[in-house]
Amino acid sequence: MTLHDLQTALIKNNFDAYIVTRGNMFLGQDTLDEENKIKELCGFSGSAGTLLVFRDKAVLMVDGRYELQAALETDSAAVSIVCTNDTVATWINNNQEQPCTFAYDPWCHSASEVDYWNRALKKHTFTPDTKQIIGPRLSNTQAEIFEHEIRFAGLSMNEKISKLTAFMEKNRLDAYFMAECDAVSWLMNLRSNCLPDTPLLRAYALISVDGSVSLFTSDFRAIEVELAAFNGKNIGVSFGQTPKQIYNIMKNQRIYPVNLANPVQNWKAVKNPVELQGFRDAHIRDGAAVVKFLHWLDKNWKNSDELGVVDKLYEFRSAGEHFFGNSFATIAASGPNGAIVHYHPDSRSNRKLDNDSLLLLDSGAQYYDGTTDITRTIALGKPAAEMIESFTQVLKAHIAAATAIFPEETPGIAIDSIARGRLWKFGKDYKHGTGHGVGHFLNVHEGPQRLASSGASYPLSANMITSIEPGYYQPSAYGIRIENLAAVTESEFPGYLKFEPLTMVPIDKRLINKYLLSRQEQAWLNDYHRLVAAKISPLLTGEDLSWLQQACTPL
């Protein structure tokens, strides 16, 4: 379907506008390319955004990560780009003065979101598109489902379900309906290959208080049949994470939905000892693979391009034990492409690696025992003094967050401010969060914890995993980001927490002006490099080992 086709359909169905999401009925999860209606309609391929299609115009709402990318991928004559952190409701309230009938797919918006529209925007009408005029939102691609073995998961399915049934008994529930498929995957110790980079099982789950479970992966008509058995019963459901259509089905079946946040999201955010050890082990193997790549790059970058970098890094990683696949599409951004925060090279944008410039390389892998995500900014030739100065300033921001000691239950926004504050001193900032939670052989971006300047009120606790990734981006010139994953651990002070680095890859010393670092900052970097060398050296030999030892020498 084209944008014009949808605008024609709006007129035919007596709608003034359509609210188009990137995702489908698995809210907040990744989608396949053939399911991405925003890309189909306007060309934008970023992982976050909302498209408002009116009869005579279209507005694409994106955040700062995608401002440059959206402008490059869309037709400015047909689509207006709005870079904002506002919600759809806020934009409509501020920009749509005339009463308007908005269509939406009730499978693709949460019950809370739709209810808020109807409460807060009373002069407008929000109508569910029961005909699905923009087409199906779920691919017919068949997926292989497999067990995440207990040696990796740490807890059995029965142990997890027993904890959930105890939660239901405490809250006087007859069942819980779970729409978050990452939580379903963790609860059931099940994974699949339905997505290219994320091994979760895309399924809803209905769990009875007696411990019986019904899974729904594609036949959503069966949901209504299964729910019918709970007529007059109390079913727990997270209104903020469950499609409006599920809520409608419950009300039609005279079920009493009880709005309770899914407790599994909190349980899986705090890793068990087996998961934590898996993360540590996976990062050591991953670090060895990345070091082998960096050694190769030092010798071969002059004859390489971005897509070649993507392929070569995958080659090194895929040879490792317990490797499943990438954890997201690799960002290999040469020179000015680095300023596009979530740039991904393709055959049209692919660039040769530039002399005297930077390569921003953001990548990760899925291993059965852990998930990795690392960004390194790499010197090619002799980068300009301005690039070295900016890199060193970003490093100072990274160290500030990485060395933070903070009280238990500190919200992520506090850590974000610590990192960002170091860059503010130089008049610099970045339009993305400082960190995100990471799933265990699940989503590489996974909450509820975040380190960000907004929406990051969830308290941090021991045994969570987060990234630490401040950056700086000079449009049309270069991009810099330094990212490690870290575990939240107890500090030497009772009631206080700190970060344990998990990522084991050297930071490029060629881009550091050590005279801009304090003694404490230099000591952190030297200690980090000693740790990297100690952890990775046993997995390397010959020239790879020599390269690592040189990369980890003190400043």
Helices and strands as residue ranges (DSSP letters): H 3-12, E 17-21, G 33-35, H 37-42, E 50-54, E 58-62, G 64-66, H 67-73, E 80-83, H 88-95, E 101-104, H 111-120, E 125-128, E 145-147, H 150-153, H 157-170, E 175-178, H 181-188, E 190-192, E 204-208, E 213-216, H 221-227, G 228-230, E 234-237, H 244-252, E 256-259, H 263-269, H 273-300, G 301-303, H 306-318, E 323-326, E 331-334, G 335-339, E 357-363, E 365-367, E 370-371, E 374-380, H 385-402, E 406-407, H 412-424, E 435-436, E 450-451, E 465-468, E 471-474, E 478-481, E 484-490, E 496-501, G 509-511, G 514-516, H 519-536, G 537-539, H 542-551
